[in-house]
Amino acid sequence: MLKRPLHLRAEYRTLALLLCIAAGLSVWHTRAAAAGHRAWPEAAARRLLGPLQFAFSQVAVAVGDAVSSVARAGALARENRELRAEVARLQTEKTSLHEYFKRYKAMTEQLGLDEEPELDECPAVVVNHSAHNWVRRIGITVSKGRQIAPGDVVLADGALVGHVTRTDNDGRRGTVQLLLDKDHFVAGMIQRSRNWGMIQGPEPAAPDQNVLRMGNLSREADVRVHDWVITCGRGGIYPKGLLIGEVARIDPCLPSDVSQSATIRPSADFDRLEYVLVLRR
């Protein structure tokens, strides 16, 4: 009968001993858990290894915080560089605009052109709204001692709302024709490219009654989505430079069309008009 080498028999005995110890510890742990407490080997291991585990966890947290701080510092440095570049760009733009303004002032003085008249601001409260989509008007009233008149311009949150068409009660109450009225027209201009066209309210059958139509734009007009639209001062009612809204869509242009059109989203929120500002001439 063959005999195993002594070193193999010793390894088997060691393995059997370890298996017995593991089984014993497992039974010990199971009984202790069933009794509601820990076995003393587990408690001793926790007492011995707990501080080491805590130290490792503290080191890991510190390393993680350091890595995060380095990452945040890098992000802040990049953001700081971008902000400095933006400030420099705006400063250059401000200088250019100031130079353009000085040239404009000199030109208007040499040509004898009259500047826009200063307008008196008068706050007003909205007291009623029109009931029909195709007739978009509101009623406003001003405080005692103030007066408004037909032709006065009405704003809300810095954007154009419409103009006063008639007054009563000695000028304290007025009716305002809104930009969204289908019979309202205003000459508007693309602020970026200075191209202009006529803006009017939506048709009664239009699916969206809160947008404006800008037509009579030349085919070569430089119009882009998100361009700002302002009044161009033509027509005698609205002064130049009042904010109307933003280009929301450029309508398709056929080869036979001599002009193009666009959809304008007004900057004023006509559904939430409570207070307005009247510019008295």
LOKEFI-946195 format. One record per residue (C-alpha): x, y, z; chain; residue number from 1. Coordinates in pm, whole numbers, plus 32768, in hexadecimal, padded with zeros to 4 digits. Example, Ala and Ser with C-alpha at 12.3 -4.5 7.8 and 13.67 -1.06 7.14 Angstrom:
r c1: 84CE, c2: 7E3E, c3: 830C, chain: A, n: 1 $
r c1: 8557, c2: 7F96, c3: 82CA, chain: A, n: 2 $
//
This chain:
r c1: 8000, c2: 8000, c3: 8000, chain: A, n: 1 $
r c1: 8084, c2: 8150, c3: 7F94, chain: A, n: 2 $
r c1: 80B7, c2: 8253, c3: 809D, chain: A, n: 3 $
r c1: 8092, c2: 83CA, c3: 8062, chain: A, n: 4 $
r c1: 81C0, c2: 84A1, c3: 80A2, chain: A, n: 5 $
r c1: 81D9, c2: 8532, c3: 81FB, chain: A, n: 6 $
r c1: 81B8, c2: 869A, c3: 8185, chain: A, n: 7 $
r c1: 806A, c2: 864C, c3: 80D6, chain: A, n: 8 $
r c1: 7FE3, c2: 85A0, c3: 820B, chain: A, n: 9 $
r c1: 8043, c2: 86D2, c3: 82DA, chain: A, n: 10 $
r c1: 7F90, c2: 87B9, c3: 81E4, chain: A, n: 11 $
r c1: 7E52, c2: 86E5, c3: 81F6, chain: A, n: 12 $
r c1: 7E5D, c2: 86EF, c3: 8371, chain: A, n: 13 $
r c1: 7E87, c2: 8868, c3: 836B, chain: A, n: 14 $
r c1: 7D65, c2: 888E, c3: 8279, chain: A, n: 15 $
r c1: 7C87, c2: 87AD, c3: 834C, chain: A, n: 16 $
r c1: 7CE4, c2: 8872, c3: 8483, chain: A, n: 17 $
r c1: 7C8E, c2: 89BC, c3: 83D9, chain: A, n: 18 $
r c1: 7B41, c2: 8931, c3: 8362, chain: A, n: 19 $
r c1: 7AEE, c2: 88C0, c3: 84C1, chain: A, n: 20 $
r c1: 7B4A, c2: 8A13, c3: 854F, chain: A, n: 21 $
r c1: 7A75, c2: 8AC1, c3: 8448, chain: A, n: 22 $
r c1: 794E, c2: 89DD, c3: 848B, chain: A, n: 23 $
r c1: 7972, c2: 8A15, c3: 8601, chain: A, n: 24 $
r c1: 7982, c2: 8B8D, c3: 85D9, chain: A, n: 25 $
r c1: 7853, c2: 8B84, c3: 84F4, chain: A, n: 26 $
r c1: 7789, c2: 8ABC, c3: 85EF, chain: A, n: 27 $
r c1: 7800, c2: 8B9F, c3: 8704, chain: A, n: 28 $
r c1: 779A, c2: 8CD6, c3: 8641, chain: A, n: 29 $
r c1: 7645, c2: 8C43, c3: 85E9, chain: A, n: 30 $
r c1: 75F6, c2: 8BE9, c3: 8751, chain: A, n: 31 $
r c1: 766B, c2: 8D3D, c3: 87CF, chain: A, n: 32 $
r c1: 7595, c2: 8DF0, c3: 86CC, chain: A, n: 33 $
r c1: 7469, c2: 8D1E, c3: 872B, chain: A, n: 34 $
r c1: 74A3, c2: 8D7C, c3: 8896, chain: A, n: 35 $
r c1: 74B1, c2: 8EEC, c3: 883A, chain: A, n: 36 $
r c1: 7622, c2: 8F35, c3: 8879, chain: A, n: 37 $
r c1: 7770, c2: 8F11, c3: 87CB, chain: A, n: 38 $
r c1: 7863, c2: 8DF3, c3: 87F2, chain: A, n: 39 $
r c1: 79A0, c2: 8E5B, c3: 88A8, chain: A, n: 40 $
r c1: 7A86, c2: 8E18, c3: 8779, chain: A, n: 41 $
r c1: 79B0, c2: 8F05, c3: 86A7, chain: A, n: 42 $
r c1: 79AD, c2: 9009, c3: 87BD, chain: A, n: 43 $
r c1: 7B25, c2: 8FE9, c3: 87EB, chain: A, n: 44 $
r c1: 7B5E, c2: 900F, c3: 8673, chain: A, n: 45 $
r c1: 7A80, c2: 9144, c3: 866A, chain: A, n: 46 $
r c1: 7B3C, c2: 91DC, c3: 8790, chain: A, n: 47 $
r c1: 7C8A, c2: 9197, c3: 86ED, chain: A, n: 48 $
r c1: 7C31, c2: 91F6, c3: 8587, chain: A, n: 49 $
r c1: 7B36, c2: 930D, c3: 85D0, chain: A, n: 50 $
r c1: 7C3C, c2: 9420, c3: 8609, chain: A, n: 51 $
r c1: 7CF9, c2: 93AE, c3: 84D5, chain: A, n: 52 $
r c1: 7BBA, c2: 93B5, c3: 8403, chain: A, n: 53 $
r c1: 7B63, c2: 950F, c3: 848C, chain: A, n: 54 $
r c1: 7CBF, c2: 958E, c3: 8439, chain: A, n: 55 $
r c1: 7CA8, c2: 9506, c3: 82D7, chain: A, n: 56 $
r c1: 7B50, c2: 95A4, c3: 82A9, chain: A, n: 57 $
r c1: 7BCD, c2: 96F5, c3: 8327, chain: A, n: 58 $
r c1: 7CF4, c2: 96E5, c3: 823A, chain: A, n: 59 $
r c1: 7C0B, c2: 968B, c3: 811A, chain: A, n: 60 $
r c1: 7B22, c2: 97AE, c3: 816D, chain: A, n: 61 $
r c1: 7C47, c2: 989F, c3: 8183, chain: A, n: 62 $
r c1: 7CD4, c2: 9827, c3: 8036, chain: A, n: 63 $
r c1: 7B7A, c2: 9844, c3: 7F97, chain: A, n: 64 $
r c1: 7B4F, c2: 99A5, c3: 801D, chain: A, n: 65 $
r c1: 7CA7, c2: 9A05, c3: 7F9E, chain: A, n: 66 $
r c1: 7C5D, c2: 997C, c3: 7E43, chain: A, n: 67 $
r c1: 7B0D, c2: 9A31, c3: 7E3E, chain: A, n: 68 $
r c1: 7BB2, c2: 9B74, c3: 7EAF, chain: A, n: 69 $
r c1: 7CB3, c2: 9B5A, c3: 7D9A, chain: A, n: 70 $
r c1: 7BA0, c2: 9B19, c3: 7C9A, chain: A, n: 71 $
r c1: 7AD2, c2: 9C3F, c3: 7D1C, chain: A, n: 72 $
r c1: 7C03, c2: 9D1E, c3: 7D1A, chain: A, n: 73 $
r c1: 7C44, c2: 9CC2, c3: 7BAF, chain: A, n: 74 $
r c1: 7ADA, c2: 9D06, c3: 7B52, chain: A, n: 75 $
r c1: 7ADE, c2: 9E54, c3: 7C0A, chain: A, n: 76 $
r c1: 7C22, c2: 9EB4, c3: 7B5E, chain: A, n: 77 $
r c1: 7B8C, c2: 9E67, c3: 7A08, chain: A, n: 78 $
r c1: 7A4E, c2: 9F26, c3: 7A60, chain: A, n: 79 $
r c1: 7B1D, c2: A04B, c3: 7ADD, chain: A, n: 80 $
r c1: 7BE0, c2: A054, c3: 7996, chain: A, n: 81 $
r c1: 7A9C, c2: A04A, c3: 78CE, chain: A, n: 82 $
r c1: 7A05, c2: A162, c3: 79A0, chain: A, n: 83 $
r c1: 7B3A, c2: A239, c3: 7975, chain: A, n: 84 $
r c1: 7B2A, c2: A203, c3: 77FE, chain: A, n: 85 $
r c1: 79B7, c2: A25D, c3: 77FD, chain: A, n: 86 $
r c1: 79F8, c2: A396, c3: 78CB, chain: A, n: 87 $
r c1: 7B0A, c2: A3FD, c3: 77D8, chain: A, n: 88 $
r c1: 7A20, c2: A3C1, c3: 76B0, chain: A, n: 89 $
r c1: 7908, c2: A48B, c3: 7751, chain: A, n: 90 $
r c1: 79F9, c2: A5A3, c3: 77A7, chain: A, n: 91 $
r c1: 7A6A, c2: A5B0, c3: 763C, chain: A, n: 92 $
r c1: 7901, c2: A5AE, c3: 75C8, chain: A, n: 93 $
r c1: 78AA, c2: A6C2, c3: 76C0, chain: A, n: 94 $
r c1: 79C7, c2: A798, c3: 763D, chain: A, n: 95 $
r c1: 7956, c2: A760, c3: 74D6, chain: A, n: 96 $
r c1: 77ED, c2: A7B5, c3: 752B, chain: A, n: 97 $
r c1: 785C, c2: A8F1, c3: 75DD, chain: A, n: 98 $
r c1: 7920, c2: A959, c3: 74A8, chain: A, n: 99 $
r c1: 77F4, c2: A911, c3: 73C8, chain: A, n: 100 $
r c1: 7716, c2: A9DF, c3: 74AE, chain: A, n: 101 $
r c1: 7803, c2: AB07, c3: 749E, chain: A, n: 102 $
r c1: 7806, c2: AAF3, c3: 7323, chain: A, n: 103 $
r c1: 7689, c2: AAE0, c3: 731F, chain: A, n: 104 $
r c1: 766C, c2: AC12, c3: 7400, chain: A, n: 105 $
r c1: 775F, c2: ACD4, c3: 7326, chain: A, n: 106 $
r c1: 76A4, c2: AC70, c3: 71E9, chain: A, n: 107 $
r c1: 754D, c2: ACCF, c3: 7273, chain: A, n: 108 $
r c1: 75D3, c2: AE1F, c3: 72E7, chain: A, n: 109 $
r c1: 7671, c2: AE68, c3: 7194, chain: A, n: 110 $
r c1: 7539, c2: AE04, c3: 70D5, chain: A, n: 111 $
r c1: 744E, c2: AEB5, c3: 71C6, chain: A, n: 112 $
r c1: 7383, c2: AD7B, c3: 7206, chain: A, n: 113 $
r c1: 7294, c2: AD7D, c3: 732B, chain: A, n: 114 $
r c1: 72C0, c2: AC6E, c3: 742F, chain: A, n: 115 $
r c1: 719E, c2: AB9E, c3: 74B3, chain: A, n: 116 $
r c1: 70CC, c2: AC69, c3: 75A6, chain: A, n: 117 $
r c1: 70DC, c2: AC06, c3: 7713, chain: A, n: 118 $
r c1: 6FA4, c2: AB51, c3: 778C, chain: A, n: 119 $
r c1: 6F00, c2: AB6F, c3: 78DF, chain: A, n: 120 $
r c1: 6EC5, c2: AA20, c3: 798B, chain: A, n: 121 $
r c1: 6D78, c2: A9DD, c3: 7A35, chain: A, n: 122 $
r c1: 6D23, c2: A891, c3: 7AE0, chain: A, n: 123 $
r c1: 6BC8, c2: A801, c3: 7AA7, chain: A, n: 124 $
r c1: 6AF4, c2: A6DD, c3: 7B1F, chain: A, n: 125 $
r c1: 6A4F, c2: A5EA, c3: 7A2D, chain: A, n: 126 $
r c1: 68DB, c2: A5DF, c3: 7A81, chain: A, n: 127 $
r c1: 684D, c2: A506, c3: 7968, chain: A, n: 128 $
r c1: 68A5, c2: A430, c3: 783A, chain: A, n: 129 $
r c1: 67F3, c2: A406, c3: 76EE, chain: A, n: 130 $
r c1: 6720, c2: A2CB, c3: 76C9, chain: A, n: 131 $
r c1: 6770, c2: A26E, c3: 755E, chain: A, n: 132 $
r c1: 68B0, c2: A1E6, c3: 74C8, chain: A, n: 133 $
r c1: 689F, c2: A2C8, c3: 7397, chain: A, n: 134 $
r c1: 685C, c2: A402, c3: 7465, chain: A, n: 135 $
r c1: 697A, c2: A41B, c3: 755C, chain: A, n: 136 $
r c1: 6953, c2: A549, c3: 763E, chain: A, n: 137 $
r c1: 6974, c2: A59A, c3: 77AC, chain: A, n: 138 $
r c1: 68EB, c2: A6AC, c3: 788B, chain: A, n: 139 $
r c1: 69D9, c2: A769, c3: 796E, chain: A, n: 140 $
r c1: 69B7, c2: A873, c3: 7A78, chain: A, n: 141 $
r c1: 6AB4, c2: A964, c3: 7B0C, chain: A, n: 142 $
r c1: 6AC2, c2: AA02, c3: 7C64, chain: A, n: 143 $
r c1: 6A0B, c2: AB41, c3: 7CBC, chain: A, n: 144 $
r c1: 6AB4, c2: AC75, c3: 7C35, chain: A, n: 145 $
r c1: 6B50, c2: ABBB, c3: 7B0C, chain: A, n: 146 $
r c1: 6AD1, c2: ABC0, c3: 79A8, chain: A, n: 147 $
r c1: 6B0B, c2: AAF2, c3: 7870, chain: A, n: 148 $
r c1: 6AAE, c2: AB3C, c3: 7707, chain: A, n: 149 $
r c1: 6A77, c2: AA82, c3: 75BE, chain: A, n: 150 $
r c1: 6BC2, c2: AA29, c3: 751F, chain: A, n: 151 $
r c1: 6C77, c2: A9ED, c3: 7667, chain: A, n: 152 $
r c1: 6D57, c2: A8BA, c3: 765D, chain: A, n: 153 $
r c1: 6D22, c2: A79C, c3: 7753, chain: A, n: 154 $
r c1: 6E34, c2: A6B4, c3: 77D4, chain: A, n: 155 $
r c1: 6E47, c2: A58C, c3: 78C1, chain: A, n: 156 $
r c1: 6F90, c2: A50A, c3: 7951, chain: A, n: 157 $
r c1: 704D, c2: A5E5, c3: 785D, chain: A, n: 158 $
r c1: 6FA2, c2: A556, c3: 7728, chain: A, n: 159 $
r c1: 6EA2, c2: A5F2, c3: 7641, chain: A, n: 160 $
r c1: 6D34, c2: A5A0, c3: 7689, chain: A, n: 161 $
r c1: 6C75, c2: A692, c3: 75AA, chain: A, n: 162 $
r c1: 6BF0, c2: A7F4, c3: 75AA, chain: A, n: 163 $
r c1: 6ACC, c2: A8B6, c3: 763A, chain: A, n: 164 $
r c1: 69B1, c2: A8DF, c3: 753E, chain: A, n: 165 $
r c1: 68B4, c2: A9A4, c3: 760D, chain: A, n: 166 $
r c1: 6886, c2: AA30, c3: 776B, chain: A, n: 167 $
r c1: 676C, c2: AA99, c3: 7851, chain: A, n: 168 $
r c1: 6736, c2: AB0C, c3: 79B8, chain: A, n: 169 $
r c1: 680C, c2: AC41, c3: 7976, chain: A, n: 170 $
r c1: 692B, c2: AB70, c3: 78F6, chain: A, n: 171 $
r c1: 6944, c2: AA88, c3: 7A21, chain: A, n: 172 $
r c1: 68BD, c2: A957, c3: 7968, chain: A, n: 173 $
r c1: 692B, c2: A8DE, c3: 7816, chain: A, n: 174 $
r c1: 6902, c2: A7C7, c3: 7717, chain: A, n: 175 $
r c1: 6A42, c2: A726, c3: 7693, chain: A, n: 176 $
r c1: 6A59, c2: A674, c3: 7544, chain: A, n: 177 $
r c1: 6B4C, c2: A555, c3: 7576, chain: A, n: 178 $
r c1: 6C57, c2: A4DB, c3: 7487, chain: A, n: 179 $
r c1: 6B90, c2: A396, c3: 746F, chain: A, n: 180 $
r c1: 6A60, c2: A445, c3: 73DA, chain: A, n: 181 $
r c1: 6A33, c2: A3D6, c3: 7271, chain: A, n: 182 $
r c1: 6A08, c2: A540, c3: 7200, chain: A, n: 183 $
r c1: 6B41, c2: A5BC, c3: 72AE, chain: A, n: 184 $
r c1: 6C73, c2: A610, c3: 71DA, chain: A, n: 185 $
r c1: 6DC9, c2: A687, c3: 7245, chain: A, n: 186 $
r c1: 6F0C, c2: A6B5, c3: 7182, chain: A, n: 187 $
r c1: 7013, c2: A5D2, c3: 721A, chain: A, n: 188 $
r c1: 7186, c2: A5A6, c3: 71E5, chain: A, n: 189 $
r c1: 7276, c2: A484, c3: 7216, chain: A, n: 190 $
r c1: 7360, c2: A518, c3: 7318, chain: A, n: 191 $
r c1: 7494, c2: A45B, c3: 72A0, chain: A, n: 192 $
r c1: 747B, c2: A491, c3: 7127, chain: A, n: 193 $
r c1: 73A1, c2: A5D0, c3: 7127, chain: A, n: 194 $
r c1: 72B4, c2: A53A, c3: 7023, chain: A, n: 195 $
r c1: 714E, c2: A5A7, c3: 7056, chain: A, n: 196 $
r c1: 6FEF, c2: A530, c3: 7007, chain: A, n: 197 $
r c1: 6E85, c2: A553, c3: 7075, chain: A, n: 198 $
r c1: 6E0A, c2: A497, c3: 71A8, chain: A, n: 199 $
r c1: 6C9D, c2: A447, c3: 71E8, chain: A, n: 200 $
r c1: 6BCB, c2: A36F, c3: 72CB, chain: A, n: 201 $
r c1: 6B65, c2: A209, c3: 7279, chain: A, n: 202 $
r c1: 6A40, c2: A1AD, c3: 719D, chain: A, n: 203 $
r c1: 6907, c2: A133, c3: 7258, chain: A, n: 204 $
r c1: 6939, c2: 9FD3, c3: 71CC, chain: A, n: 205 $
r c1: 6AA9, c2: 9FBE, c3: 722C, chain: A, n: 206 $
r c1: 6AF1, c2: 9E99, c3: 7318, chain: A, n: 207 $
r c1: 6BCF, c2: 9F6D, c3: 73F7, chain: A, n: 208 $
r c1: 6B2D, c2: A0B6, c3: 745B, chain: A, n: 209 $
r c1: 6C5C, c2: A12B, c3: 7523, chain: A, n: 210 $
r c1: 6D50, c2: A166, c3: 7406, chain: A, n: 211 $
r c1: 6D7F, c2: A280, c3: 730D, chain: A, n: 212 $
r c1: 6DBC, c2: A279, c3: 7196, chain: A, n: 213 $
r c1: 6ED5, c2: A344, c3: 70FE, chain: A, n: 214 $
r c1: 6EB2, c2: A376, c3: 6F87, chain: A, n: 215 $
r c1: 6F38, c2: A44F, c3: 6E6E, chain: A, n: 216 $
r c1: 709B, c2: A3E8, c3: 6EBD, chain: A, n: 217 $
r c1: 7173, c2: A3F1, c3: 6D86, chain: A, n: 218 $
r c1: 71EB, c2: A2A3, c3: 6CFF, chain: A, n: 219 $
r c1: 7351, c2: A30C, c3: 6D4D, chain: A, n: 220 $
r c1: 7300, c2: A36F, c3: 6EB4, chain: A, n: 221 $
r c1: 73E8, c2: A2D1, c3: 6FB6, chain: A, n: 222 $
r c1: 72F2, c2: A232, c3: 70A9, chain: A, n: 223 $
r c1: 7345, c2: A11A, c3: 7199, chain: A, n: 224 $
r c1: 728A, c2: A05F, c3: 72A8, chain: A, n: 225 $
r c1: 72BA, c2: A104, c3: 7400, chain: A, n: 226 $
r c1: 72FB, c2: A25B, c3: 7365, chain: A, n: 227 $
r c1: 7268, c2: A376, c3: 7435, chain: A, n: 228 $
r c1: 7162, c2: A451, c3: 7390, chain: A, n: 229 $
r c1: 7133, c2: A5BF, c3: 73F0, chain: A, n: 230 $
r c1: 7063, c2: A6E2, c3: 7372, chain: A, n: 231 $
r c1: 710A, c2: A7A1, c3: 7259, chain: A, n: 232 $
r c1: 705B, c2: A8ED, c3: 7295, chain: A, n: 233 $
r c1: 6F8E, c2: A8F5, c3: 7155, chain: A, n: 234 $
r c1: 6E1A, c2: A937, c3: 715B, chain: A, n: 235 $
r c1: 6E0F, c2: AA54, c3: 7254, chain: A, n: 236 $
r c1: 6D86, c2: A993, c3: 7381, chain: A, n: 237 $
r c1: 6EA5, c2: A8D1, c3: 741A, chain: A, n: 238 $
r c1: 6FFD, c2: A966, c3: 745A, chain: A, n: 239 $
r c1: 712E, c2: A8AC, c3: 73DE, chain: A, n: 240 $
r c1: 71D5, c2: A79C, c3: 74AA, chain: A, n: 241 $
r c1: 70B4, c2: A704, c3: 7574, chain: A, n: 242 $
r c1: 70CF, c2: A58D, c3: 75A4, chain: A, n: 243 $
r c1: 6FC4, c2: A4C5, c3: 74EC, chain: A, n: 244 $
r c1: 7037, c2: A35E, c3: 7502, chain: A, n: 245 $
r c1: 7111, c2: A24A, c3: 7477, chain: A, n: 246 $
r c1: 7114, c2: A197, c3: 7327, chain: A, n: 247 $
r c1: 707F, c2: A03F, c3: 7369, chain: A, n: 248 $
r c1: 706A, c2: 9FB9, c3: 7206, chain: A, n: 249 $
r c1: 70C2, c2: A024, c3: 70A4, chain: A, n: 250 $
r c1: 6FAE, c2: 9FC7, c3: 6FB2, chain: A, n: 251 $
r c1: 700A, c2: 9F0A, c3: 6E72, chain: A, n: 252 $
r c1: 7043, c2: 9FEF, c3: 6D49, chain: A, n: 253 $
r c1: 6FD7, c2: 9F84, c3: 6BEC, chain: A, n: 254 $
r c1: 70A9, c2: 9FDE, c3: 6ABA, chain: A, n: 255 $
r c1: 6F90, c2: A0BE, c3: 6A3E, chain: A, n: 256 $
r c1: 6F76, c2: A180, c3: 6B85, chain: A, n: 257 $
r c1: 7002, c2: A2E1, c3: 6B83, chain: A, n: 258 $
r c1: 7015, c2: A2EF, c3: 6CFE, chain: A, n: 259 $
r c1: 7032, c2: A20A, c3: 6E28, chain: A, n: 260 $
r c1: 6F80, c2: A1F6, c3: 6F76, chain: A, n: 261 $
r c1: 6FC4, c2: A17D, c3: 70D7, chain: A, n: 262 $
r c1: 6F0B, c2: A123, c3: 7213, chain: A, n: 263 $
r c1: 6F56, c2: A1FF, c3: 7341, chain: A, n: 264 $
r c1: 6F27, c2: A195, c3: 74A9, chain: A, n: 265 $
r c1: 6ECD, c2: A2CF, c3: 7572, chain: A, n: 266 $
r c1: 6FA1, c2: A31D, c3: 76A2, chain: A, n: 267 $
r c1: 6E72, c2: A39D, c3: 7763, chain: A, n: 268 $
r c1: 6D9E, c2: A296, c3: 7811, chain: A, n: 269 $
r c1: 6C41, c2: A2F7, c3: 77A1, chain: A, n: 270 $
r c1: 6B9A, c2: A1E7, c3: 7870, chain: A, n: 271 $
r c1: 6C1B, c2: A27E, c3: 79B7, chain: A, n: 272 $
r c1: 6BF2, c2: A3F2, c3: 7989, chain: A, n: 273 $
r c1: 6BA3, c2: A495, c3: 7AD6, chain: A, n: 274 $
r c1: 6C71, c2: A5D4, c3: 7AD4, chain: A, n: 275 $
r c1: 6CF6, c2: A695, c3: 79AA, chain: A, n: 276 $
r c1: 6DC3, c2: A7CB, c3: 796B, chain: A, n: 277 $
r c1: 6D36, c2: A8DF, c3: 788F, chain: A, n: 278 $
r c1: 6E2D, c2: A9BC, c3: 77D5, chain: A, n: 279 $
r c1: 6D84, c2: AB0D, c3: 77B9, chain: A, n: 280 $
r c1: 6DEE, c2: ABE7, c3: 7697, chain: A, n: 281 $
//
